[in-house]
Amino acid sequence: MSSNPEDIMELHWLFDMLQHIDVGLVVLNDKYEVKLWNSFIENHSGVRLVYC
C-alpha cells in the first residue's frame, strides 16, 4: 500500500463516502460471511456489526 499522503486522503474520503450513502452496502467473503456493512445497514437493521 502506498504511503503517499494524497492516496491516504483519497482512501479516507472513499470510506467516508461509503459510510454516508443512503443505500446498504454489505461485503461478504467467499464463505458468504458478512465482513463489513455500512452505517445505512446498521441503522436500518438494528444490528451492530462487531469486528473480530
mmCIF entry with sequence, helices, sheets and N, C-alpha, C, O atoms, coordinates in Angstrom:
data_MODEL
# 
_entry.id   MODEL 
# 
_entity.id                         1 
_entity.type                       polymer 
_entity.pdbx_number_of_molecules   1 
# 
_entity_poly.entity_id                      1 
_entity_poly.type                           'polypeptide(L)' 
_entity_poly.nstd_linkage                   no 
_entity_poly.nstd_monomer                   no 
_entity_poly.pdbx_seq_one_letter_code       MSSNPEDIMELHWLFDMLQHIDVGLVVLNDKYEVKLWNSFIENHSGVRLVYC 
_entity_poly.pdbx_seq_one_letter_code_can   MSSNPEDIMELHWLFDMLQHIDVGLVVLNDKYEVKLWNSFIENHSGVRLVYC 
_entity_poly.pdbx_strand_id                 A 
# 
loop_
_entity_poly_seq.entity_id 
_entity_poly_seq.num 
_entity_poly_seq.mon_id 
_entity_poly_seq.hetero 
1 1  MET n 
1 2  SER n 
1 3  SER n 
1 4  ASN n 
1 5  PRO n 
1 6  GLU n 
1 7  ASP n 
1 8  ILE n 
1 9  MET n 
1 10 GLU n 
1 11 LEU n 
1 12 HIS n 
1 13 TRP n 
1 14 LEU n 
1 15 PHE n 
1 16 ASP n 
1 17 MET n 
1 18 LEU n 
1 19 GLN n 
1 20 HIS n 
1 21 ILE n 
1 22 ASP n 
1 23 VAL n 
1 24 GLY n 
1 25 LEU n 
1 26 VAL n 
1 27 VAL n 
1 28 LEU n 
1 29 ASN n 
1 30 ASP n 
1 31 LYS n 
1 32 TYR n 
1 33 GLU n 
1 34 VAL n 
1 35 LYS n 
1 36 LEU n 
1 37 TRP n 
1 38 ASN n 
1 39 SER n 
1 40 PHE n 
1 41 ILE n 
1 42 GLU n 
1 43 ASN n 
1 44 HIS n 
1 45 SER n 
1 46 GLY n 
1 47 VAL n 
1 48 ARG n 
1 49 LEU n 
1 50 VAL n 
1 51 TYR n 
1 52 CYS n 
# 
_struct_asym.id          A 
_struct_asym.entity_id   1 
# 
loop_
_struct_conf.conf_type_id 
_struct_conf.id 
_struct_conf.pdbx_PDB_helix_id 
_struct_conf.beg_label_comp_id 
_struct_conf.beg_label_asym_id 
_struct_conf.beg_label_seq_id 
_struct_conf.pdbx_beg_PDB_ins_code 
_struct_conf.end_label_comp_id 
_struct_conf.end_label_asym_id 
_struct_conf.end_label_seq_id 
_struct_conf.pdbx_end_PDB_ins_code 
_struct_conf.beg_auth_comp_id 
_struct_conf.beg_auth_asym_id 
_struct_conf.beg_auth_seq_id 
_struct_conf.end_auth_comp_id 
_struct_conf.end_auth_asym_id 
_struct_conf.end_auth_seq_id 
_struct_conf.pdbx_PDB_helix_class 
_struct_conf.details 
_struct_conf.pdbx_PDB_helix_length 
HELX_P HELX_P1 AA1 PRO A 5  ? HIS A 20 ? PRO A 5  HIS A 20 1 ? 16 
HELX_P HELX_P2 AA2 SER A 39 ? SER A 45 ? SER A 39 SER A 45 1 ? 7  
# 
_struct_conf_type.id          HELX_P 
_struct_conf_type.criteria    ? 
_struct_conf_type.reference   ? 
# 
_struct_sheet.id               AA1 
_struct_sheet.type             ? 
_struct_sheet.number_strands   2 
_struct_sheet.details          ? 
# 
_struct_sheet_order.sheet_id     AA1 
_struct_sheet_order.range_id_1   1 
_struct_sheet_order.range_id_2   2 
_struct_sheet_order.offset       ? 
_struct_sheet_order.sense        anti-parallel 
# 
loop_
_struct_sheet_range.sheet_id 
_struct_sheet_range.id 
_struct_sheet_range.beg_label_comp_id 
_struct_sheet_range.beg_label_asym_id 
_struct_sheet_range.beg_label_seq_id 
_struct_sheet_range.pdbx_beg_PDB_ins_code 
_struct_sheet_range.end_label_comp_id 
_struct_sheet_range.end_label_asym_id 
_struct_sheet_range.end_label_seq_id 
_struct_sheet_range.pdbx_end_PDB_ins_code 
_struct_sheet_range.beg_auth_comp_id 
_struct_sheet_range.beg_auth_asym_id 
_struct_sheet_range.beg_auth_seq_id 
_struct_sheet_range.end_auth_comp_id 
_struct_sheet_range.end_auth_asym_id 
_struct_sheet_range.end_auth_seq_id 
AA1 1 VAL A 26 ? LEU A 28 ? VAL A 26 LEU A 28 
AA1 2 VAL A 34 ? TRP A 37 ? VAL A 34 TRP A 37 
# 
loop_
_atom_site.group_PDB 
_atom_site.id 
_atom_site.type_symbol 
_atom_site.label_atom_id 
_atom_site.label_alt_id 
_atom_site.label_comp_id 
_atom_site.label_asym_id 
_atom_site.label_entity_id 
_atom_site.label_seq_id 
_atom_site.pdbx_PDB_ins_code 
_atom_site.Cartn_x 
_atom_site.Cartn_y 
_atom_site.Cartn_z 
_atom_site.occupancy 
_atom_site.B_iso_or_equiv 
_atom_site.pdbx_formal_charge 
_atom_site.auth_seq_id 
_atom_site.auth_comp_id 
_atom_site.auth_asym_id 
_atom_site.auth_atom_id 
_atom_site.pdbx_PDB_model_num 
ATOM 1   N N  . MET A 1 1  ? 0.844   -1.183  0.000  1.00 0.00 ? 1  MET A N  1 
ATOM 2   C CA . MET A 1 1  ? 0.000   0.000   0.000  1.00 0.00 ? 1  MET A CA 1 
ATOM 3   C C  . MET A 1 1  ? 0.883   1.238   0.000  1.00 0.00 ? 1  MET A C  1 
ATOM 4   O O  . MET A 1 1  ? 1.911   1.290   0.675  1.00 0.00 ? 1  MET A O  1 
ATOM 5   N N  . SER A 1 2  ? 0.473   2.201   -0.748 1.00 0.00 ? 2  SER A N  1 
ATOM 6   C CA . SER A 1 2  ? 1.246   3.430   -0.865 1.00 0.00 ? 2  SER A CA 1 
ATOM 7   C C  . SER A 1 2  ? 1.105   4.273   0.398  1.00 0.00 ? 2  SER A C  1 
ATOM 8   O O  . SER A 1 2  ? 0.045   4.288   1.025  1.00 0.00 ? 2  SER A O  1 
ATOM 9   N N  . SER A 1 3  ? 2.151   4.959   0.762  1.00 0.00 ? 3  SER A N  1 
ATOM 10  C CA . SER A 1 3  ? 2.086   5.875   1.897  1.00 0.00 ? 3  SER A CA 1 
ATOM 11  C C  . SER A 1 3  ? 2.029   7.322   1.424  1.00 0.00 ? 3  SER A C  1 
ATOM 12  O O  . SER A 1 3  ? 2.265   8.251   2.196  1.00 0.00 ? 3  SER A O  1 
ATOM 13  N N  . ASN A 1 4  ? 1.712   7.499   0.146  1.00 0.00 ? 4  ASN A N  1 
ATOM 14  C CA . ASN A 1 4  ? 1.561   8.829   -0.416 1.00 0.00 ? 4  ASN A CA 1 
ATOM 15  C C  . ASN A 1 4  ? 0.389   9.524   0.290  1.00 0.00 ? 4  ASN A C  1 
ATOM 16  O O  . ASN A 1 4  ? -0.710  8.970   0.323  1.00 0.00 ? 4  ASN A O  1 
ATOM 17  N N  . PRO A 1 5  ? 0.595   10.729  0.859  1.00 0.00 ? 5  PRO A N  1 
ATOM 18  C CA . PRO A 1 5  ? -0.481  11.425  1.575  1.00 0.00 ? 5  PRO A CA 1 
ATOM 19  C C  . PRO A 1 5  ? -1.740  11.629  0.731  1.00 0.00 ? 5  PRO A C  1 
ATOM 20  O O  . PRO A 1 5  ? -2.850  11.576  1.261  1.00 0.00 ? 5  PRO A O  1 
ATOM 21  N N  . GLU A 1 6  ? -1.586  11.857  -0.558 1.00 0.00 ? 6  GLU A N  1 
ATOM 22  C CA . GLU A 1 6  ? -2.769  12.036  -1.413 1.00 0.00 ? 6  GLU A CA 1 
ATOM 23  C C  . GLU A 1 6  ? -3.557  10.737  -1.527 1.00 0.00 ? 6  GLU A C  1 
ATOM 24  O O  . GLU A 1 6  ? -4.787  10.761  -1.531 1.00 0.00 ? 6  GLU A O  1 
ATOM 25  N N  . ASP A 1 7  ? -2.866  9.608   -1.618 1.00 0.00 ? 7  ASP A N  1 
ATOM 26  C CA . ASP A 1 7  ? -3.542  8.314   -1.681 1.00 0.00 ? 7  ASP A CA 1 
ATOM 27  C C  . ASP A 1 7  ? -4.282  8.017   -0.386 1.00 0.00 ? 7  ASP A C  1 
ATOM 28  O O  . ASP A 1 7  ? -5.401  7.505   -0.407 1.00 0.00 ? 7  ASP A O  1 
ATOM 29  N N  . ILE A 1 8  ? -3.658  8.337   0.736  1.00 0.00 ? 8  ILE A N  1 
ATOM 30  C CA . ILE A 1 8  ? -4.281  8.111   2.036  1.00 0.00 ? 8  ILE A CA 1 
ATOM 31  C C  . ILE A 1 8  ? -5.520  8.986   2.192  1.00 0.00 ? 8  ILE A C  1 
ATOM 32  O O  . ILE A 1 8  ? -6.547  8.526   2.691  1.00 0.00 ? 8  ILE A O  1 
ATOM 33  N N  . MET A 1 9  ? -5.427  10.252  1.766  1.00 0.00 ? 9  MET A N  1 
ATOM 34  C CA . MET A 1 9  ? -6.584  11.150  1.842  1.00 0.00 ? 9  MET A CA 1 
ATOM 35  C C  . MET A 1 9  ? -7.726  10.632  0.969  1.00 0.00 ? 9  MET A C  1 
ATOM 36  O O  . MET A 1 9  ? -8.889  10.691  1.371  1.00 0.00 ? 9  MET A O  1 
ATOM 37  N N  . GLU A 1 10 ? -7.403  10.127  -0.214 1.00 0.00 ? 10 GLU A N  1 
ATOM 38  C CA . GLU A 1 10 ? -8.432  9.601   -1.107 1.00 0.00 ? 10 GLU A CA 1 
ATOM 39  C C  . GLU A 1 10 ? -9.096  8.373   -0.493 1.00 0.00 ? 10 GLU A C  1 
ATOM 40  O O  . GLU A 1 10 ? -10.314 8.218   -0.586 1.00 0.00 ? 10 GLU A O  1 
ATOM 41  N N  . LEU A 1 11 ? -8.311  7.502   0.131  1.00 0.00 ? 11 LEU A N  1 
ATOM 42  C CA . LEU A 1 11 ? -8.866  6.320   0.777  1.00 0.00 ? 11 LEU A CA 1 
ATOM 43  C C  . LEU A 1 11 ? -9.816  6.708   1.904  1.00 0.00 ? 11 LEU A C  1 
ATOM 44  O O  . LEU A 1 11 ? -10.897 6.132   2.029  1.00 0.00 ? 11 LEU A O  1 
ATOM 45  N N  . HIS A 1 12 ? -9.425  7.675   2.719  1.00 0.00 ? 12 HIS A N  1 
ATOM 46  C CA . HIS A 1 12 ? -10.299 8.156   3.801  1.00 0.00 ? 12 HIS A CA 1 
ATOM 47  C C  . HIS A 1 12 ? -11.584 8.752   3.230  1.00 0.00 ? 12 HIS A C  1 
ATOM 48  O O  . HIS A 1 12 ? -12.663 8.537   3.781  1.00 0.00 ? 12 HIS A O  1 
ATOM 49  N N  . TRP A 1 13 ? -11.476 9.491   2.144  1.00 0.00 ? 13 TRP A N  1 
ATOM 50  C CA . TRP A 1 13 ? -12.648 10.083  1.503  1.00 0.00 ? 13 TRP A CA 1 
ATOM 51  C C  . TRP A 1 13 ? -13.588 8.992   1.005  1.00 0.00 ? 13 TRP A C  1 
ATOM 52  O O  . TRP A 1 13 ? -14.804 9.095   1.167  1.00 0.00 ? 13 TRP A O  1 
ATOM 53  N N  . LEU A 1 14 ? -13.030 7.952   0.401  1.00 0.00 ? 14 LEU A N  1 
ATOM 54  C CA . LEU A 1 14 ? -13.863 6.855   -0.103 1.00 0.00 ? 14 LEU A CA 1 
ATOM 55  C C  . LEU A 1 14 ? -14.578 6.130   1.032  1.00 0.00 ? 14 LEU A C  1 
ATOM 56  O O  . LEU A 1 14 ? -15.767 5.833   0.920  1.00 0.00 ? 14 LEU A O  1 
ATOM 57  N N  . PHE A 1 15 ? -13.871 5.841   2.122  1.00 0.00 ? 15 PHE A N  1 
ATOM 58  C CA . PHE A 1 15 ? -14.504 5.190   3.265  1.00 0.00 ? 15 PHE A CA 1 
ATOM 59  C C  . PHE A 1 15 ? -15.603 6.059   3.847  1.00 0.00 ? 15 PHE A C  1 
ATOM 60  O O  . PHE A 1 15 ? -16.668 5.549   4.196  1.00 0.00 ? 15 PHE A O  1 
ATOM 61  N N  . ASP A 1 16 ? -15.372 7.345   3.958  1.00 0.00 ? 16 ASP A N  1 
ATOM 62  C CA . ASP A 1 16 ? -16.379 8.271   4.467  1.00 0.00 ? 16 ASP A CA 1 
ATOM 63  C C  . ASP A 1 16 ? -17.600 8.284   3.568  1.00 0.00 ? 16 ASP A C  1 
ATOM 64  O O  . ASP A 1 16 ? -18.731 8.269   4.053  1.00 0.00 ? 16 ASP A O  1 
ATOM 65  N N  . MET A 1 17 ? -17.378 8.312   2.260  1.00 0.00 ? 17 MET A N  1 
ATOM 66  C CA . MET A 1 17 ? -18.487 8.305   1.311  1.00 0.00 ? 17 MET A CA 1 
ATOM 67  C C  . MET A 1 17 ? -19.304 7.022   1.439  1.00 0.00 ? 17 MET A C  1 
ATOM 68  O O  . MET A 1 17 ? -20.534 7.072   1.434  1.00 0.00 ? 17 MET A O  1 
ATOM 69  N N  . LEU A 1 18 ? -18.641 5.883   1.552  1.00 0.00 ? 18 LEU A N  1 
ATOM 70  C CA . LEU A 1 18 ? -19.353 4.608   1.666  1.00 0.00 ? 18 LEU A CA 1 
ATOM 71  C C  . LEU A 1 18 ? -20.168 4.521   2.948  1.00 0.00 ? 18 LEU A C  1 
ATOM 72  O O  . LEU A 1 18 ? -21.214 3.874   2.972  1.00 0.00 ? 18 LEU A O  1 
ATOM 73  N N  . GLN A 1 19 ? -19.705 5.161   4.009  1.00 0.00 ? 19 GLN A N  1 
ATOM 74  C CA . GLN A 1 19 ? -20.442 5.136   5.265  1.00 0.00 ? 19 GLN A CA 1 
ATOM 75  C C  . GLN A 1 19 ? -21.668 6.055   5.255  1.00 0.00 ? 19 GLN A C  1 
ATOM 76  O O  . GLN A 1 19 ? -22.580 5.875   6.061  1.00 0.00 ? 19 GLN A O  1 
ATOM 77  N N  . HIS A 1 20 ? -21.694 7.024   4.361  1.00 0.00 ? 20 HIS A N  1 
ATOM 78  C CA . HIS A 1 20 ? -22.760 8.018   4.400  1.00 0.00 ? 20 HIS A CA 1 
ATOM 79  C C  . HIS A 1 20 ? -23.709 7.989   3.204  1.00 0.00 ? 20 HIS A C  1 
ATOM 80  O O  . HIS A 1 20 ? -24.581 8.852   3.107  1.00 0.00 ? 20 HIS A O  1 
ATOM 81  N N  . ILE A 1 21 ? -23.572 7.030   2.292  1.00 0.00 ? 21 ILE A N  1 
ATOM 82  C CA . ILE A 1 21 ? -24.518 6.941   1.192  1.00 0.00 ? 21 ILE A CA 1 
ATOM 83  C C  . ILE A 1 21 ? -25.827 6.358   1.712  1.00 0.00 ? 21 ILE A C  1 
ATOM 84  O O  . ILE A 1 21 ? -25.831 5.630   2.704  1.00 0.00 ? 21 ILE A O  1 
ATOM 85  N N  . ASP A 1 22 ? -26.927 6.672   1.054  1.00 0.00 ? 22 ASP A N  1 
ATOM 86  C CA . ASP A 1 22 ? -28.245 6.244   1.512  1.00 0.00 ? 22 ASP A CA 1 
ATOM 87  C C  . ASP A 1 22 ? -28.686 4.936   0.875  1.00 0.00 ? 22 ASP A C  1 
ATOM 88  O O  . ASP A 1 22 ? -29.842 4.788   0.479  1.00 0.00 ? 22 ASP A O  1 
ATOM 89  N N  . VAL A 1 23 ? -27.779 4.010   0.780  1.00 0.00 ? 23 VAL A N  1 
ATOM 90  C CA . VAL A 1 23 ? -28.078 2.646   0.342  1.00 0.00 ? 23 VAL A CA 1 
ATOM 91  C C  . VAL A 1 23 ? -27.236 1.700   1.190  1.00 0.00 ? 23 VAL A C  1 
ATOM 92  O O  . VAL A 1 23 ? -26.195 2.081   1.725  1.00 0.00 ? 23 VAL A O  1 
ATOM 93  N N  . GLY A 1 24 ? -27.698 0.477   1.300  1.00 0.00 ? 24 GLY A N  1 
ATOM 94  C CA . GLY A 1 24 ? -26.962 -0.505  2.074  1.00 0.00 ? 24 GLY A CA 1 
ATOM 95  C C  . GLY A 1 24 ? -25.813 -1.096  1.285  1.00 0.00 ? 24 GLY A C  1 
ATOM 96  O O  . GLY A 1 24 ? -25.934 -1.368  0.090  1.00 0.00 ? 24 GLY A O  1 
ATOM 97  N N  . LEU A 1 25 ? -24.710 -1.289  1.961  1.00 0.00 ? 25 LEU A N  1 
ATOM 98  C CA . LEU A 1 25 ? -23.535 -1.910  1.363  1.00 0.00 ? 25 LEU A CA 1 
ATOM 99  C C  . LEU A 1 25 ? -23.062 -2.999  2.308  1.00 0.00 ? 25 LEU A C  1 
ATOM 100 O O  . LEU A 1 25 ? -22.769 -2.743  3.476  1.00 0.00 ? 25 LEU A O  1 
ATOM 101 N N  . VAL A 1 26 ? -22.991 -4.233  1.782  1.00 0.00 ? 26 VAL A N  1 
ATOM 102 C CA . VAL A 1 26 ? -22.556 -5.374  2.575  1.00 0.00 ? 26 VAL A CA 1 
ATOM 103 C C  . VAL A 1 26 ? -21.405 -6.055  1.835  1.00 0.00 ? 26 VAL A C  1 
ATOM 104 O O  . VAL A 1 26 ? -21.481 -6.280  0.628  1.00 0.00 ? 26 VAL A O  1 
ATOM 105 N N  . VAL A 1 27 ? -20.352 -6.375  2.561  1.00 0.00 ? 27 VAL A N  1 
ATOM 106 C CA . VAL A 1 27 ? -19.209 -7.082  1.986  1.00 0.00 ? 27 VAL A CA 1 
ATOM 107 C C  . VAL A 1 27 ? -19.177 -8.483  2.588  1.00 0.00 ? 27 VAL A C  1 
ATOM 108 O O  . VAL A 1 27 ? -19.160 -8.655  3.807  1.00 0.00 ? 27 VAL A O  1 
ATOM 109 N N  . LEU A 1 28 ? -19.169 -9.492  1.694  1.00 0.00 ? 28 LEU A N  1 
ATOM 110 C CA . LEU A 1 28 ? -19.127 -10.892 2.112  1.00 0.00 ? 28 LEU A CA 1 
ATOM 111 C C  . LEU A 1 28 ? -17.805 -11.514 1.689  1.00 0.00 ? 28 LEU A C  1 
ATOM 112 O O  . LEU A 1 28 ? -17.180 -11.071 0.725  1.00 0.00 ? 28 LEU A O  1 
ATOM 113 N N  . ASN A 1 29 ? -17.385 -12.541 2.412  1.00 0.00 ? 29 ASN A N  1 
ATOM 114 C CA . ASN A 1 29 ? -16.200 -13.274 1.977  1.00 0.00 ? 29 ASN A CA 1 
ATOM 115 C C  . ASN A 1 29 ? -16.651 -14.443 1.098  1.00 0.00 ? 29 ASN A C  1 
ATOM 116 O O  . ASN A 1 29 ? -17.834 -14.563 0.780  1.00 0.00 ? 29 ASN A O  1 
ATOM 117 N N  . ASP A 1 30 ? -15.713 -15.300 0.710  1.00 0.00 ? 30 ASP A N  1 
ATOM 118 C CA . ASP A 1 30 ? -16.041 -16.405 -0.184 1.00 0.00 ? 30 ASP A CA 1 
ATOM 119 C C  . ASP A 1 30 ? -16.909 -17.475 0.469  1.00 0.00 ? 30 ASP A C  1 
ATOM 120 O O  . ASP A 1 30 ? -17.423 -18.356 -0.220 1.00 0.00 ? 30 ASP A O  1 
ATOM 121 N N  . LYS A 1 31 ? -17.080 -17.410 1.791  1.00 0.00 ? 31 LYS A N  1 
ATOM 122 C CA . LYS A 1 31 ? -17.964 -18.334 2.512  1.00 0.00 ? 31 LYS A CA 1 
ATOM 123 C C  . LYS A 1 31 ? -19.321 -17.684 2.807  1.00 0.00 ? 31 LYS A C  1 
ATOM 124 O O  . LYS A 1 31 ? -20.126 -18.222 3.568  1.00 0.00 ? 31 LYS A O  1 
ATOM 125 N N  . TYR A 1 32 ? -19.562 -16.519 2.193  1.00 0.00 ? 32 TYR A N  1 
ATOM 126 C CA . TYR A 1 32 ? -20.785 -15.749 2.371  1.00 0.00 ? 32 TYR A CA 1 
ATOM 127 C C  . TYR A 1 32 ? -20.993 -15.291 3.811  1.00 0.00 ? 32 TYR A C  1 
ATOM 128 O O  . TYR A 1 32 ? -22.125 -15.175 4.282  1.00 0.00 ? 32 TYR A O  1 
ATOM 129 N N  . GLU A 1 33 ? -19.889 -15.033 4.499  1.00 0.00 ? 33 GLU A N  1 
ATOM 130 C CA . GLU A 1 33 ? -19.949 -14.468 5.838  1.00 0.00 ? 33 GLU A CA 1 
ATOM 131 C C  . GLU A 1 33 ? -19.824 -12.949 5.710  1.00 0.00 ? 33 GLU A C  1 
ATOM 132 O O  . GLU A 1 33 ? -19.031 -12.449 4.913  1.00 0.00 ? 33 GLU A O  1 
ATOM 133 N N  . VAL A 1 34 ? -20.605 -12.231 6.493  1.00 0.00 ? 34 VAL A N  1 
ATOM 134 C CA . VAL A 1 34 ? -20.551 -10.767 6.464  1.00 0.00 ? 34 VAL A CA 1 
ATOM 135 C C  . VAL A 1 34 ? -19.237 -10.308 7.080  1.00 0.00 ? 34 VAL A C  1 
ATOM 136 O O  . VAL A 1 34 ? -18.906 -10.673 8.208  1.00 0.00 ? 34 VAL A O  1 
ATOM 137 N N  . LYS A 1 35 ? -18.497 -9.507  6.332  1.00 0.00 ? 35 LYS A N  1 
ATOM 138 C CA . LYS A 1 35 ? -17.239 -8.955  6.819  1.00 0.00 ? 35 LYS A CA 1 
ATOM 139 C C  . LYS A 1 35 ? -17.347 -7.475  7.132  1.00 0.00 ? 35 LYS A C  1 
ATOM 140 O O  . LYS A 1 35 ? -16.605 -6.961  7.968  1.00 0.00 ? 35 LYS A O  1 
ATOM 141 N N  . LEU A 1 36 ? -18.263 -6.789  6.471  1.00 0.00 ? 36 LEU A N  1 
ATOM 142 C CA . LEU A 1 36 ? -18.391 -5.349  6.652  1.00 0.00 ? 36 LEU A CA 1 
ATOM 143 C C  . LEU A 1 36 ? -19.749 -4.914  6.149  1.00 0.00 ? 36 LEU A C  1 
ATOM 144 O O  . LEU A 1 36 ? -20.248 -5.454  5.162  1.00 0.00 ? 36 LEU A O  1 
ATOM 145 N N  . TRP A 1 37 ? -20.352 -3.944  6.815  1.00 0.00 ? 37 TRP A N  1 
ATOM 146 C CA . TRP A 1 37 ? -21.505 -3.261  6.253  1.00 0.00 ? 37 TRP A CA 1 
ATOM 147 C C  . TRP A 1 37 ? -21.448 -1.810  6.654  1.00 0.00 ? 37 TRP A C  1 
ATOM 148 O O  . TRP A 1 37 ? -20.777 -1.445  7.619  1.00 0.00 ? 37 TRP A O  1 
ATOM 149 N N  . ASN A 1 38 ? -22.154 -0.982  5.907  1.00 0.00 ? 38 ASN A N  1 
ATOM 150 C CA . ASN A 1 38 ? -22.069 0.449   6.177  1.00 0.00 ? 38 ASN A CA 1 
ATOM 151 C C  . ASN A 1 38 ? -23.121 0.874   7.202  1.00 0.00 ? 38 ASN A C  1 
ATOM 152 O O  . ASN A 1 38 ? -23.935 0.063   7.645  1.00 0.00 ? 38 ASN A O  1 
ATOM 153 N N  . SER A 1 39 ? -23.092 2.126   7.562  1.00 0.00 ? 39 SER A N  1 
ATOM 154 C CA . SER A 1 39 ? -23.981 2.633   8.617  1.00 0.00 ? 39 SER A CA 1 
ATOM 155 C C  . SER A 1 39 ? -25.447 2.580   8.211  1.00 0.00 ? 39 SER A C  1 
ATOM 156 O O  . SER A 1 39 ? -26.311 2.485   9.083  1.00 0.00 ? 39 SER A O  1 
ATOM 157 N N  . PHE A 1 40 ? -25.756 2.636   6.924  1.00 0.00 ? 40 PHE A N  1 
ATOM 158 C CA . PHE A 1 40 ? -27.153 2.523   6.488  1.00 0.00 ? 40 PHE A CA 1 
ATOM 159 C C  . PHE A 1 40 ? -27.724 1.175   6.925  1.00 0.00 ? 40 PHE A C  1 
ATOM 160 O O  . PHE A 1 40 ? -28.814 1.116   7.493  1.00 0.00 ? 40 PHE A O  1 
ATOM 161 N N  . ILE A 1 41 ? -26.993 0.101   6.661  1.00 0.00 ? 41 ILE A N  1 
ATOM 162 C CA . ILE A 1 41 ? -27.441 -1.233  7.072  1.00 0.00 ? 41 ILE A CA 1 
ATOM 163 C C  . ILE A 1 41 ? -27.539 -1.311  8.590  1.00 0.00 ? 41 ILE A C  1 
ATOM 164 O O  . ILE A 1 41 ? -28.509 -1.849  9.124  1.00 0.00 ? 41 ILE A O  1 
ATOM 165 N N  . GLU A 1 42 ? -26.555 -0.784  9.275  1.00 0.00 ? 42 GLU A N  1 
ATOM 166 C CA . GLU A 1 42 ? -26.566 -0.811  10.736 1.00 0.00 ? 42 GLU A CA 1 
ATOM 167 C C  . GLU A 1 42 ? -27.777 -0.056  11.286 1.00 0.00 ? 42 GLU A C  1 
ATOM 168 O O  . GLU A 1 42 ? -28.449 -0.546  12.194 1.00 0.00 ? 42 GLU A O  1 
ATOM 169 N N  . ASN A 1 43 ? -28.055 1.111   10.753 1.00 0.00 ? 43 ASN A N  1 
ATOM 170 C CA . ASN A 1 43 ? -29.169 1.923   11.243 1.00 0.00 ? 43 ASN A CA 1 
ATOM 171 C C  . ASN A 1 43 ? -30.529 1.323   10.924 1.00 0.00 ? 43 ASN A C  1 
ATOM 172 O O  . ASN A 1 43 ? -31.467 1.483   11.704 1.00 0.00 ? 43 ASN A O  1 
ATOM 173 N N  . HIS A 1 44 ? -30.656 0.637   9.795  1.00 0.00 ? 44 HIS A N  1 
ATOM 174 C CA . HIS A 1 44 ? -31.952 0.098   9.385  1.00 0.00 ? 44 HIS A CA 1 
ATOM 175 C C  . HIS A 1 44 ? -32.181 -1.342  9.807  1.00 0.00 ? 44 HIS A C  1 
ATOM 176 O O  . HIS A 1 44 ? -33.311 -1.825  9.742  1.00 0.00 ? 44 HIS A O  1 
ATOM 177 N N  . SER A 1 45 ? -31.148 -2.033  10.234 1.00 0.00 ? 45 SER A N  1 
ATOM 178 C CA . SER A 1 45 ? -31.318 -3.420  10.678 1.00 0.00 ? 45 SER A CA 1 
ATOM 179 C C  . SER A 1 45 ? -31.467 -3.516  12.190 1.00 0.00 ? 45 SER A C  1 
ATOM 180 O O  . SER A 1 45 ? -32.020 -4.488  12.705 1.00 0.00 ? 45 SER A O  1 
ATOM 181 N N  . GLY A 1 46 ? -30.977 -2.517  12.891 1.00 0.00 ? 46 GLY A N  1 
ATOM 182 C CA . GLY A 1 46 ? -30.993 -2.576  14.345 1.00 0.00 ? 46 GLY A CA 1 
ATOM 183 C C  . GLY A 1 46 ? -29.913 -3.487  14.909 1.00 0.00 ? 46 GLY A C  1 
ATOM 184 O O  . GLY A 1 46 ? -29.897 -3.765  16.108 1.00 0.00 ? 46 GLY A O  1 
ATOM 185 N N  . VAL A 1 47 ? -28.998 -3.959  14.039 1.00 0.00 ? 47 VAL A N  1 
ATOM 186 C CA . VAL A 1 47 ? -27.925 -4.856  14.456 1.00 0.00 ? 47 VAL A CA 1 
ATOM 187 C C  . VAL A 1 47 ? -26.598 -4.156  14.211 1.00 0.00 ? 47 VAL A C  1 
ATOM 188 O O  . VAL A 1 47 ? -26.363 -3.592  13.142 1.00 0.00 ? 47 VAL A O  1 
ATOM 189 N N  . ARG A 1 48 ? -25.751 -4.202  15.200 1.00 0.00 ? 48 ARG A N  1 
ATOM 190 C CA . ARG A 1 48 ? -24.435 -3.586  15.056 1.00 0.00 ? 48 ARG A CA 1 
ATOM 191 C C  . ARG A 1 48 ? -23.420 -4.674  14.734 1.00 0.00 ? 48 ARG A C  1 
ATOM 192 O O  . ARG A 1 48 ? -23.372 -5.707  15.403 1.00 0.00 ? 48 ARG A O  1 
ATOM 193 N N  . LEU A 1 49 ? -22.615 -4.439  13.710 1.00 0.00 ? 49 LEU A N  1 
ATOM 194 C CA . LEU A 1 49 ? -21.584 -5.383  13.309 1.00 0.00 ? 49 LEU A CA 1 
ATOM 195 C C  . LEU A 1 49 ? -20.417 -5.263  14.270 1.00 0.00 ? 49 LEU A C  1 
ATOM 196 O O  . LEU A 1 49 ? -19.923 -4.165  14.526 1.00 0.00 ? 49 LEU A O  1 
ATOM 197 N N  . VAL A 1 50 ? -19.977 -6.396  14.802 1.00 0.00 ? 50 VAL A N  1 
ATOM 198 C CA . VAL A 1 50 ? -18.850 -6.436  15.730 1.00 0.00 ? 50 VAL A CA 1 
ATOM 199 C C  . VAL A 1 50 ? -17.660 -7.015  14.978 1.00 0.00 ? 50 VAL A C  1 
ATOM 200 O O  . VAL A 1 50 ? -17.734 -8.122  14.445 1.00 0.00 ? 50 VAL A O  1 
ATOM 201 N N  . TYR A 1 51 ? -16.574 -6.270  14.938 1.00 0.00 ? 51 TYR A N  1 
ATOM 202 C CA . TYR A 1 51 ? -15.363 -6.719  14.247 1.00 0.00 ? 51 TYR A CA 1 
ATOM 203 C C  . TYR A 1 51 ? -14.547 -7.591  15.174 1.00 0.00 ? 51 TYR A C  1 
ATOM 204 O O  . TYR A 1 51 ? -14.346 -7.258  16.342 1.00 0.00 ? 51 TYR A O  1 
ATOM 205 N N  . CYS A 1 52 ? -14.081 -8.704  14.651 1.00 0.00 ? 52 CYS A N  1 
ATOM 206 C CA . CYS A 1 52 ? -13.246 -9.620  15.450 1.00 0.00 ? 52 CYS A CA 1 
ATOM 207 C C  . CYS A 1 52 ? -11.803 -9.496  15.054 1.00 0.00 ? 52 CYS A C  1 
ATOM 208 O O  . CYS A 1 52 ? -10.949 -10.184 15.612 1.00 0.00 ? 52 CYS A O  1 
# 
